[in-house]
């Protein structure tokens, strides 16, 4: 396993090729995220990202990160990003130092000018100080930095009691009105897409990648798609759930106006939580507390609000970083030009 010296170690080379071995390493950390799994790597390879895995030997076990590489052509330099990485079953200053050495070595091998990490470590963790000591600096947020997590290691009656009275009333109202929740799986992706596209038009998101993501995780048995249906069978609300290391992540949801009026979204979320517990998972992550009415909606289901230390950047080559940023700025500006002007400018 890489120990911070130049060049990959034998075990690191195995982890690069062996998806099951890598996922076992992710699963060894209770906070291991689906964003660090082999399934996520597969989904992003299909979208043109390169993947590099960095592993170091810490004081008591391994610390690792799966890094997405984005090259801004024609520059030879890449930017690295490890969403919810690195991860480690145990963490101390020496372990962070070992990972930093391994990251710098990987940056030299792969021409990474700067590397961004977004660890699953909670706000107030001493790791923030350890990162700063090793040359990392706080960076602008890429992921939502606050979420709400429900502990599923309890009785269903306790989970139900943890709901606010207004949420329990809404769940019961939806049930009395004849709404039902079904496990739709792959067959529900078209219905999911129709609802999500409507939501995306309001929120500025794209639904294109989520079909690929679902298929990628479904191949490992780690994806669920739930649909709430009206009494006449129409799909009116949906949730896509991804599982990693015993944690269920509520990746994406959508609801029609009818679903919102009938409180079907409340019934759907409760069923997602309840059935996740029945499947033996240890926690349910609502994947973001955005503020406003959606934060209030999520708070109605109990759980603990959690904030992370946020993203940190390591500049591994100042020249490479500057070249990458300049190339990226040019490509971004070109992408904003009207097609006719761009054709003229490019000859």
PyMOL commands that set and color helices and strands:
alter all, ss='L'
color gray80, all
select helices_A, chain A and resi 10-17+19-27+34-36+38-45+93-110+127-133+156-162+165-176+185-203+208-218+257-261+264-278+292-299+318-336+339-345
alter helices_A, ss='H'
color red, helices_A
select strands_A, chain A and resi 50-58+61-71+78-83+87-88+112-118+137-138+146-151+180-183+223-229+235-244+247-255+283-285+304-307+312-315
alter strands_A, ss='S'
color yellow, strands_A
deselect
rebuild
show_as cartoon
